[in-house]
């Protein structure tokens, strides 16, 4: 059996599409090096071949999020987990998919129109996605922090009292539902991320990454819906009860 460093990049990625992303994080675009062996690429790029081989050989399946464990976390740790996920989405996942789309060159005739559409539509999706993340962090996450600070006695609550007259966790939840199916359009134009055998390797890798990203987004939304928002609702109720007690005392 041929050792891994003597195999071509095309062979390695065809065997497991996830390897393309591993190479990307080492600074190697698989589609620019398909006919070269892994050893040749590592030598040219000055990479530690043992480290690269170890990464390519390691278990590439993403670890499942332990929802029960997150359920037991206090809300501030859930928020930090979600913030970290946002950072990974933007800096790693979307950056990689954007690169795949930007570098789509000559492809099988069945995918030429799709390639043009993705080059136009995906940047708009990224822009909207980043805007949504900033909006969530600057509004919902900040609001949750204000609720926590009030209950812990870190602020007197005057500003929060008037804020709660304008917004609520229920409103955040309603708005959140509208963003849970952001990838629907990509699933439709890619036929549920299914391509024919004649499709270029570049297309196959791209489809795999789009499908994987959608699954990550669905899990992320599930954590927000089933863990973050219920905890935030309970927090909001406690704050309202505290305000009610203060008003009664006055």
C-alpha positions as CSV (number, residue, x, y, z in Angstrom):
1,X,0.0,0.0,0.0
2,X,1.4,3.4,-1.0
3,X,2.3,5.5,2.0
4,X,0.3,8.7,2.4
5,X,3.1,11.2,1.7
6,X,3.8,9.6,-1.7
7,X,0.1,9.9,-2.8
8,X,-1.1,12.9,-4.8
9,X,-3.2,15.6,-3.3
10,X,-6.0,14.8,-5.8
11,X,-6.0,11.1,-4.6
12,X,-6.0,12.1,-0.9
13,X,-8.9,14.7,-1.2
14,X,-10.9,12.4,-3.5
15,X,-10.7,9.7,-0.8
16,X,-11.9,12.1,1.9
17,X,-13.1,15.6,1.0
18,X,-12.5,16.9,4.6
19,X,-8.8,16.6,3.9
20,X,-9.1,19.7,1.6
21,X,-10.0,21.9,4.6
22,X,-7.1,20.4,6.6
23,X,-4.7,21.3,3.9
24,X,-6.3,24.8,3.6
25,X,-5.5,25.5,7.3
26,X,-1.9,24.5,6.6
27,X,-1.9,27.2,3.8
28,X,-2.3,24.7,0.9
29,X,-5.1,25.0,-1.7
30,X,-5.7,21.4,-2.9
31,X,-6.9,22.6,-6.4
32,X,-3.6,24.3,-7.1
33,X,-1.6,21.1,-6.2
34,X,-3.7,18.2,-7.3
35,X,-1.1,16.4,-9.3
36,X,1.7,16.8,-6.8
37,X,2.4,14.4,-4.0
38,X,1.9,15.4,-0.4
39,X,5.7,15.2,0.2
40,X,6.4,17.5,-2.7
41,X,3.8,20.0,-1.4
42,X,5.2,19.9,2.1
43,X,8.8,20.4,0.9
44,X,7.8,23.3,-1.3
45,X,5.8,25.0,1.4
46,X,8.2,24.3,4.2
47,X,5.6,22.3,6.2
48,X,6.4,19.6,8.8
49,X,5.3,16.5,6.9
50,X,4.7,14.6,10.1
51,X,2.3,17.2,11.5
52,X,0.4,17.3,8.2
53,X,0.1,13.6,7.9
54,X,-1.0,13.3,11.5
55,X,-3.8,15.9,10.8
56,X,-4.8,14.2,7.7
57,X,-4.9,10.8,9.4
58,X,-6.7,12.0,12.5
59,X,-10.5,11.6,13.0
60,X,-12.0,14.3,11.0
61,X,-15.6,13.9,12.1
62,X,-16.7,16.9,14.1
63,X,-17.4,16.1,17.8
64,X,-21.1,16.3,18.6
65,X,-22.1,19.1,20.9
66,X,-23.2,17.7,24.3
67,X,-26.5,19.5,24.7
68,X,-27.1,18.1,28.2
69,X,-23.8,19.5,29.3
70,X,-24.6,22.9,27.9
71,X,-28.0,22.8,29.5
72,X,-26.2,22.6,32.9
73,X,-24.0,25.5,32.2
74,X,-24.9,29.0,33.6
75,X,-26.1,31.4,30.9
76,X,-22.9,33.4,30.8
77,X,-20.9,30.3,29.8
78,X,-23.5,29.4,27.1
79,X,-23.1,33.0,25.7
80,X,-19.3,32.6,25.6
81,X,-19.7,29.2,23.8
82,X,-21.9,30.9,21.2
83,X,-19.5,33.8,20.8
84,X,-16.7,31.4,20.2
85,X,-18.8,29.6,17.6
86,X,-19.5,32.9,15.8
87,X,-15.8,33.6,15.6
88,X,-15.1,30.1,14.2
89,X,-17.9,30.5,11.6
90,X,-16.5,33.8,10.3
91,X,-12.8,33.4,10.6
92,X,-12.5,29.8,9.6
93,X,-15.6,28.2,8.0
94,X,-16.9,31.1,5.9
95,X,-13.3,32.2,5.0
96,X,-12.6,28.7,3.7
97,X,-15.9,28.4,1.7
98,X,-15.4,31.9,0.3
99,X,-12.0,30.9,-0.9
100,X,-13.3,27.8,-2.5
101,X,-15.9,29.8,-4.4
102,X,-13.6,32.7,-5.4
103,X,-11.1,30.2,-6.9
104,X,-13.7,28.2,-8.9
105,X,-12.2,28.2,-12.4
106,X,-13.2,26.1,-15.4
107,X,-15.7,23.5,-14.3
108,X,-17.8,20.9,-15.9
109,X,-20.4,22.6,-18.1
110,X,-23.3,21.4,-15.8
111,X,-21.8,23.7,-13.1
112,X,-20.8,26.8,-15.0
113,X,-23.9,28.7,-14.3
114,X,-23.9,27.6,-10.6
115,X,-20.3,28.8,-10.2
116,X,-21.2,32.2,-11.5
117,X,-24.3,32.4,-9.2
118,X,-22.3,31.4,-6.2
119,X,-19.6,34.0,-6.9
120,X,-22.4,36.6,-6.8
121,X,-24.7,35.4,-4.1
122,X,-22.3,34.0,-1.4
123,X,-20.5,37.3,-0.6
124,X,-24.0,38.8,0.0
125,X,-24.8,35.9,2.3
126,X,-21.6,36.3,4.2
127,X,-22.3,40.1,4.6
128,X,-25.8,39.4,5.9
129,X,-24.6,36.6,8.2
130,X,-21.9,38.8,9.8
131,X,-24.4,41.6,10.3
132,X,-26.8,39.1,12.0
133,X,-24.0,37.9,14.3
134,X,-23.0,41.5,15.3
135,X,-26.7,42.4,15.8
136,X,-27.2,39.3,18.1
137,X,-24.0,40.0,20.1
138,X,-24.7,43.7,20.4
139,X,-28.3,43.4,21.4
140,X,-29.3,40.0,22.8
141,X,-26.1,39.1,24.5
142,X,-25.7,42.6,25.9
143,X,-29.3,42.5,27.2
144,X,-28.6,39.2,28.9
145,X,-25.6,40.6,30.5
146,X,-27.6,43.6,31.8
147,X,-30.2,41.2,33.3
148,X,-27.4,39.2,35.0
149,X,-25.7,42.4,36.3
150,X,-28.9,43.7,37.8
151,X,-29.7,40.4,39.6
152,X,-26.1,40.3,41.0
153,X,-26.4,43.9,42.2
154,X,-23.8,45.3,39.8
155,X,-26.2,48.0,38.6
156,X,-29.2,49.8,40.0
157,X,-31.5,48.8,37.1
158,X,-32.9,52.2,36.1
159,X,-31.7,52.0,32.5
160,X,-32.6,48.3,32.3
161,X,-36.2,49.1,33.5
162,X,-36.8,51.4,30.5
163,X,-35.0,49.0,28.2
164,X,-37.4,46.2,29.2
165,X,-40.3,48.4,28.2
166,X,-39.0,48.4,24.6
167,X,-37.6,44.9,24.1
168,X,-38.0,41.4,25.4
169,X,-36.5,37.9,25.0
170,X,-39.7,36.9,23.2
171,X,-39.0,39.5,20.5
172,X,-35.5,38.2,20.1
173,X,-36.8,34.6,19.8
174,X,-39.3,35.7,17.1
175,X,-36.6,37.5,15.1
176,X,-34.2,34.5,15.6
177,X,-36.7,32.1,13.9
178,X,-36.5,34.2,10.7
179,X,-32.8,33.5,10.4
180,X,-32.8,29.8,11.1
181,X,-33.1,28.8,7.4
182,X,-30.5,31.0,5.9
183,X,-29.0,28.2,3.8
184,X,-32.2,27.1,2.2
185,X,-31.3,28.9,-1.0
186,X,-28.0,27.1,-1.4
187,X,-29.5,23.7,-0.7
188,X,-32.0,24.3,-3.5
189,X,-29.6,25.5,-6.2
190,X,-27.2,22.6,-5.3
191,X,-30.0,20.0,-5.4
192,X,-29.5,19.2,-1.7
193,X,-25.7,19.3,-2.1
194,X,-25.9,16.4,-4.6
195,X,-23.6,16.5,-7.6
196,X,-23.1,14.0,-10.5
197,X,-20.0,11.8,-10.8
198,X,-18.7,13.9,-13.6
199,X,-18.5,17.0,-11.3
200,X,-15.0,18.4,-10.7
201,X,-13.4,17.6,-7.4
202,X,-13.5,21.3,-6.6
203,X,-17.3,21.2,-6.8
204,X,-17.6,18.1,-4.8
205,X,-15.5,19.5,-2.0
206,X,-17.5,22.8,-2.1
207,X,-20.8,21.0,-1.8
208,X,-19.5,19.0,1.1
209,X,-18.4,22.1,2.9
210,X,-21.7,23.9,2.3
211,X,-23.7,20.9,3.6
212,X,-21.4,20.7,6.6
213,X,-21.8,24.4,7.4
214,X,-25.5,24.2,7.2
215,X,-25.5,21.3,9.7
216,X,-23.3,23.4,12.0
217,X,-25.7,26.4,11.7
218,X,-28.7,24.2,12.5
219,X,-27.0,22.8,15.6
220,X,-26.1,26.4,16.6
221,X,-29.7,27.5,16.2
222,X,-30.9,24.5,18.2
223,X,-28.6,25.5,21.1
224,X,-29.9,29.0,21.0
225,X,-33.6,28.0,20.8
226,X,-33.5,25.1,23.3
227,X,-30.9,26.3,25.8
228,X,-30.0,30.0,25.6
229,X,-33.4,31.6,25.1
230,X,-35.2,29.5,27.8
231,X,-32.5,30.4,30.2
232,X,-32.8,34.1,29.1
233,X,-36.6,34.0,29.6
234,X,-36.2,32.7,33.1
235,X,-33.6,35.4,33.8
236,X,-36.0,38.1,32.5
237,X,-38.8,36.7,34.7
238,X,-36.6,37.0,37.8
239,X,-35.7,40.5,36.9
240,X,-39.4,41.4,36.5
241,X,-40.2,39.9,39.9
242,X,-37.3,41.9,41.5
243,X,-38.7,45.1,39.9
244,X,-42.2,44.2,41.1
245,X,-40.9,43.8,44.7
246,X,-39.0,47.1,44.5
247,X,-42.1,48.9,43.3
248,X,-44.2,47.3,46.1
249,X,-41.8,48.5,48.7
250,X,-42.0,52.0,47.4
